[in-house]
Amino acid sequence: MLHRFPRRPVTPMLAAGLTAAALAACGSSTHTTASTNKATGSAKTATSVHYPVTVKDCGTPVTFDRAPTRAVSNDINTTEDMLALGLEHSMVGTFGVTGDGPVNQPVPTQYEHGFKEVRDVSPNYFTLEPLVGLRPDFLFAGWYYGLQPGTRLTPQGLAKFGIKTLVLTESCAQVEKGTRSVSINDTYQDLENLGQIFDVPQRAVALVDQMKAQVAVVRKKVAGLKPVTVFDYDSGNSAPVTGPGLAMPTALIQLAGGVNIFASLKESWTTVSWEQVVKRQPQCIIINNYSTPSWQQKLKFLRSFPATRNLPAIRDNCVIPLTYDEVTPSPRNAQAVVALAKLLHPTAFGLPARKSS
């Protein structure tokens, strides 16, 4: 099957998918709150939104006069952002979801109910005609997560059809190369932006506070410990695809007390060589778990492939599968940090020491 991953070359290894949604109706406004950059802080202080409200997409202000009622999301991670804030009844569709989940479990349990309320449009990223056919007033997508420079599938191009676009913050690095880094703060910003746009700032701040608390516990436990070197393996046999310096795995690995072996490579999802991986001798490996082949099949390959079977991570079985929506910006980023930290520094969490050869 043909696979498409954000900002990465097409490979024959993995599949793509989706689901989408229908319904309409979402709240409007009452009180005051400034733009999303002010939406941090305690959930107790968040109030309702007074329209118009302005947020920034890759530095460009976008103003909303009311809460969207015909929203569309692209990809599983942006969809989960919206479902985590209870916005399914404001959505008329979502694209590209099911293929980015683990086999037979495209959407995590906590989001299944909301997801079933949303129309299944296509198993692939949106194209212009099906998107416009939904008559949406809002699109949540990212550069190379559906938005494509040089085409009509850009915020400017879609505005001609009455569609306002919220751009996934992490993906801004793709159009602002050399001017920014990627961090979990990008995920927080996305949630706060949605909270402002849809007049649910309390939900957004509460969720962000919860995620920050999870990460803070990890940071305290791994403080002062020697970082563990980590390779993020997405796919590829002849040459591996990985998430380097401008992809979310680098930020998550750092928060968990590790260092991405390709952190200095200032690109997003890209192909490297097995020679580069071997030279860096990673102590642990993240296997991105979505679609096919399964993460178990990928691990079997790493254990049998001559270039990788003697890596420290493989010898010591220091391997963890993380789902697509854990390694790309989504509400599951914090739990990914927790899981990864327990692998890298188990004794800090009261677990048996990690075997090291």
C-alpha positions in Angstrom: 0.0 0.0 0.0 1.1 3.6 -0.6 2.0 5.4 2.6 2.2 9.1 3.2 3.8 10.4 6.4 4.1 14.1 7.2 7.2 15.6 5.5 8.7 12.3 4.5 9.4 10.5 1.3 6.8 8.0 0.1 7.8 4.5 0.9 6.0 1.3 0.0 6.2 -0.1 3.6 3.3 1.6 5.2 -0.4 2.4 4.6 -2.4 5.4 4.9 -5.9 5.9 6.1 -8.7 8.0 7.5 -12.0 8.6 8.8 -14.2 11.7 8.9 -17.2 13.3 10.2 -20.5 14.9 10.1 -22.6 17.1 12.2 -22.7 20.8 12.9 -23.3 23.1 15.7 -20.9 24.7 18.0 -21.0 27.4 20.6 -20.4 31.0 20.2 -19.2 33.5 22.7 -19.8 35.6 25.7 -16.8 36.8 27.7 -13.3 38.0 27.1 -10.0 36.3 26.6 -7.1 37.6 24.4 -5.4 35.6 21.7 -4.1 32.1 22.2 -0.7 33.3 23.4 -2.4 34.4 26.6 -4.3 31.2 27.1 -1.7 29.5 29.4 -2.0 29.4 33.1 -4.6 27.8 35.4 -7.8 26.3 34.1 -9.7 28.2 36.8 -8.7 31.5 35.2 -9.9 30.7 31.6 -13.1 32.4 30.6 -15.3 32.4 27.6 -14.1 34.0 24.4 -15.2 37.4 23.1 -15.1 37.5 19.3 -13.4 38.5 17.1 -10.5 36.4 18.3 -7.1 36.3 16.5 -4.6 33.5 16.6 -1.3 33.1 14.7 -0.6 30.6 12.0 3.2 30.4 11.4 3.3 34.0 12.4 0.4 35.1 10.3 -2.7 36.5 12.2 -6.0 34.7 11.5 -9.2 36.3 12.9 -12.4 34.5 13.7 -15.6 36.4 14.1 -17.4 33.4 15.6 -16.8 29.7 16.4 -16.7 27.5 13.3 -19.6 25.1 12.9 -18.4 23.1 9.9 -14.9 22.1 10.8 -12.6 19.5 9.1 -9.4 18.0 10.5 -6.7 16.2 8.6 -4.7 13.3 10.1 -5.2 11.4 13.4 -3.2 13.8 15.5 -5.1 17.0 14.6 -8.4 15.0 14.9 -7.4 13.9 18.4 -6.7 17.5 19.4 -10.3 18.4 18.4 -11.9 15.4 20.0 -9.9 15.9 23.2 -11.7 19.3 23.5 -15.1 17.8 22.7 -15.4 19.5 19.3 -16.9 16.6 17.4 -20.3 18.2 17.1 -18.7 21.1 15.3 -17.1 18.8 12.7 -18.4 17.8 9.3 -15.5 15.6 8.3 -12.0 14.3 8.9 -9.4 12.9 6.5 -6.4 10.6 6.8 -7.0 9.0 10.2 -7.3 5.3 10.1 -4.1 4.5 8.3 -2.1 6.3 10.9 -3.2 4.1 13.8 -1.9 0.7 14.8 -3.5 -2.1 12.9 -7.1 -2.6 14.0 -6.9 0.3 16.4 -6.9 3.6 14.4 -8.2 5.7 17.2 -7.4 5.4 21.0 -10.2 4.3 23.2 -10.7 7.7 24.9 -11.5 9.2 21.5 -13.6 6.5 20.0 -17.0 7.9 21.0 -16.2 11.3 19.5 -14.7 9.8 16.4 -17.8 7.8 15.7 -19.8 11.1 15.7 -17.7 12.4 12.8 -18.2 11.5 9.1 -15.7 9.1 7.4 -14.7 10.9 4.2 -11.7 9.2 2.9 -8.7 7.0 4.1 -6.3 9.6 2.5 -5.3 13.1 3.0 -7.8 15.6 1.6 -7.8 16.8 -2.0 -9.5 20.0 -3.0 -12.8 18.8 -4.4 -13.8 16.5 -1.6 -12.8 19.1 1.0 -14.7 22.0 -0.7 -17.7 19.6 -1.2 -18.1 19.5 2.6 -18.6 23.3 2.6 -16.4 23.7 5.6 -15.7 27.0 7.4 -12.6 25.7 9.2 -9.7 23.3 8.5 -7.1 22.1 11.0 -4.1 20.7 9.1 -0.3 21.1 8.8 2.3 21.7 6.2 2.9 18.3 4.6 0.1 17.0 6.9 -2.3 17.9 4.0 -1.2 21.4 3.2 1.1 21.6 0.2 3.2 24.6 -0.7 2.9 25.6 -4.4 -0.6 24.2 -4.7 -4.1 25.4 -4.0 -4.0 23.4 -0.8 -2.6 26.3 1.3 -4.3 28.6 3.8 -4.3 31.4 1.1 -5.7 29.1 -1.6 -8.4 27.6 0.6 -9.5 31.1 1.8 -10.9 31.6 -1.7 -13.4 28.9 -0.8 -14.4 30.5 2.5 -12.2 28.1 4.5 -10.1 29.4 7.4 -7.1 27.3 8.3 -5.4 26.6 11.5 -1.9 25.4 10.8 -0.3 22.7 13.0 2.3 24.7 14.9 5.1 22.0 14.7 4.7 22.0 10.9 5.6 25.7 10.7 9.3 24.6 10.9 8.8 23.3 7.3 8.1 26.8 6.0 10.3 28.7 8.5 13.5 26.7 8.1 16.3 27.9 10.3 14.1 30.2 12.3 12.5 28.0 14.9 12.8 24.7 16.7 10.2 22.1 17.7 9.0 21.4 21.2 6.0 20.1 23.1 5.0 23.7 23.5 3.8 23.4 19.9 1.2 20.9 21.0 0.1 23.2 23.8 -0.2 26.1 21.4 -2.4 24.0 19.1 -4.8 23.1 21.9 -4.9 26.7 23.2 -5.5 28.0 19.6 -8.5 25.6 19.3 -9.8 26.6 22.7 -9.9 30.2 21.6 -11.3 29.6 18.2 -14.1 27.3 19.4 -14.9 29.2 22.6 -13.7 26.3 24.9 -10.7 27.9 26.5 -11.3 26.2 29.9 -11.1 22.8 28.3 -7.9 23.7 26.5 -6.2 25.1 29.5 -7.2 22.1 31.7 -5.8 19.7 29.2 -2.6 21.6 28.7 -2.2 21.8 32.5 -2.7 18.1 32.8 -0.1 17.4 30.1 2.4 19.8 31.7 2.0 18.1 35.1 2.8 14.7 33.5 5.9 16.1 31.9 7.0 17.9 35.1 7.0 14.7 37.0 9.2 13.1 34.4 11.6 16.1 34.3 12.0 15.9 38.1 12.8 12.2 38.1 15.3 12.3 35.2 17.0 15.5 36.3 20.8 15.1 36.5 20.8 11.6 34.9 23.1 10.9 31.9 21.1 11.2 28.7 20.5 7.9 26.8 21.0 7.9 23.0 17.9 7.1 21.1 17.1 6.3 17.4 13.5 6.9 16.2 12.8 4.3 13.5 9.8 5.0 11.4 10.2 2.7 8.4 12.4 1.6 5.6 14.6 -1.4 4.9 17.2 -0.2 2.4 17.4 3.2 4.2 15.5 4.2 7.4 13.1 7.0 7.7 13.5 8.9 11.0 12.3 12.0 12.9 15.3 14.2 13.4 15.8 17.7 14.7 12.7 19.4 13.4 10.3 16.5 14.2 8.4 15.9 17.5 10.3 12.8 18.6 13.4 14.9 19.2 11.5 17.0 21.7 9.9 14.0 23.4 13.2 12.2 23.7 14.9 15.2 25.3 12.0 15.6 27.9 12.3 11.9 28.7 16.0 12.1 29.5 17.5 11.1 26.2 19.1 12.5 23.1 18.0 11.8 19.6 21.0 10.5 17.6 19.8 12.7 14.7 18.9 15.8 16.7 21.5 17.9 15.0 20.0 17.2 11.6 17.7 20.2 11.2 15.1 18.6 9.0 11.7 17.0 9.7 10.9 13.4 8.8 13.6 12.3 6.4 15.7 9.4 5.2 19.1 8.7 6.6 21.5 5.7 6.0 22.0 2.6 8.1 25.7 3.6 8.2 24.8 6.8 10.0 22.7 4.8 12.5 25.4 2.3 13.2 28.0 5.0 13.6 25.9 6.6 16.4 25.3 3.2 18.2 21.9 4.1 19.8 21.3 2.7 23.3 17.5 2.6 22.7 15.1 2.6 19.8 11.6 4.0 19.3 9.7 2.1 16.7 6.8 4.1 15.2 3.8 1.9 15.5 1.1 2.5 12.8 -0.4 0.9 9.8 1.6 -1.9 8.3 4.1 -3.4 8.7 3.5 -3.7 12.5 6.0 -2.6 15.0 6.7 -6.3 15.8 7.6 -6.9 12.1 9.9 -3.8 12.1 11.6 -5.1 15.3 12.0 -8.5 13.6 13.7 -6.8 10.7 16.1 -4.9 13.0 17.0 -8.1 14.9 17.8 -9.9 11.7 19.4 -7.2 9.5 23.2 -7.4 9.6 23.6 -3.6 10.0 21.4 -3.4 13.1 21.3 -6.7 14.9 24.4 -5.8 17.0 23.3 -2.3 17.9 23.3 -1.8 21.7 19.6 -1.1 21.6 18.9 -4.4 19.9 21.3 -6.5 22.0 19.8 -5.0 25.2 16.2 -5.1 23.9 15.8 -1.4 24.7 13.0 -0.9 22.3 9.6 0.8 22.6 6.7 1.1 20.2 5.0 4.5 20.1 2.0 5.2 18.0 1.8 7.8 15.2 -0.3 10.1 17.4 2.3 9.9 20.2 5.3 10.8 18.0 3.5 13.6 16.1 1.9 16.6 17.9 -1.2 15.5 19.8 -2.7 15.2 23.3 -0.8 11.9 23.6 2.6 13.6 23.6 2.8 13.8 27.4 2.0 10.1 27.9 4.7 9.3 25.3 7.2 11.2 27.4 6.2 9.2 30.5 6.5 5.8 28.7 9.8 6.7 27.1 11.3 8.0 30.3 10.4 4.7 32.0 12.3 2.8 29.3 15.4 5.1 29.4 15.6 5.5 33.1 13.6 2.7 34.8 15.2 3.0 38.2 14.1 6.6 38.5 10.5 5.3 38.4 11.1 2.3 40.8 11.4 -0.2 38.0 14.2 -2.8 37.5 17.4 -1.5 36.0 17.6 -1.5 32.2 20.0 -4.2 30.9 23.1 -2.7 29.4 25.8 -4.6 27.6 
